[in-house]
């Protein structure tokens, strides 16, 4: 075998090894990216859980306060009431009706 053929074989073998190394490096990079995304997702999940807990606590503390708003002392008319039906309509609605 000539030295040129031997050199070509050695180069081809090293190129094949290098391709495997590059594939392994790329896979390791993808693994790192996935791990970073998972860590970020866990952080977001914790924040949403804490927000939910806060909202539940605030809702519970408001339950008693809403009851106070809907009841009034004797002789006083205070509370949350729905306005009469005619007042809930949008006042300019008749202007947009096509037959008028």
JODA-V874958 format. One record per residue. SS is DSSP state (A for helix, B for strand, O for the rest). PSI is psi in radians with two decimals (none if undefined). Layout:
# JODA-V874958
SS/PSI
SS/PSI
This chain:
# JODA-V874958
O/2.39
O/2.79
A/-0.49
A/-0.75
A/-0.71
A/-0.71
A/-0.74
A/-0.71
A/-0.75
A/-0.72
A/-0.74
A/-0.71
A/-0.75
A/-0.65
A/-0.68
A/-0.74
A/-0.72
A/-0.65
A/-0.70
A/-0.73
A/-0.74
A/-0.70
A/-0.74
A/-0.71
A/-0.70
A/-0.72
A/-0.67
A/-0.67
A/-0.72
A/-0.73
A/-0.73
A/-0.76
A/-0.78
A/-0.72
A/-0.69
A/-0.76
A/-0.70
A/-0.71
A/-0.72
A/-0.71
A/-0.69
A/-0.71
A/-0.77
A/-0.70
A/-0.71
A/-0.73
A/-0.77
A/-0.64
A/-0.74
A/-0.70
A/-0.74
A/-0.80
A/-0.74
A/-0.76
A/-0.65
A/-0.78
A/-0.76
A/-0.68
A/-0.71
A/-0.66
A/-0.46
A/-0.38
A/-0.83
A/-0.58
A/-0.63
A/-0.68
A/-0.66
A/-0.60
A/-0.54
A/-0.23
O/2.52
O/2.71
O/2.79
O/2.33
O/-0.11
O/2.30
O/1.58
O/2.58
O/3.02
O/1.96
O/2.61
O/2.34
O/2.74
O/2.71
A/-0.75
A/-0.44
A/-0.31
A/-0.24
O/2.66
O/2.19
O/-0.50
O/0.22
A/-0.65
A/-0.39
A/-0.42
A/-0.13
O/2.37
O/-0.47
O/0.06
O/none
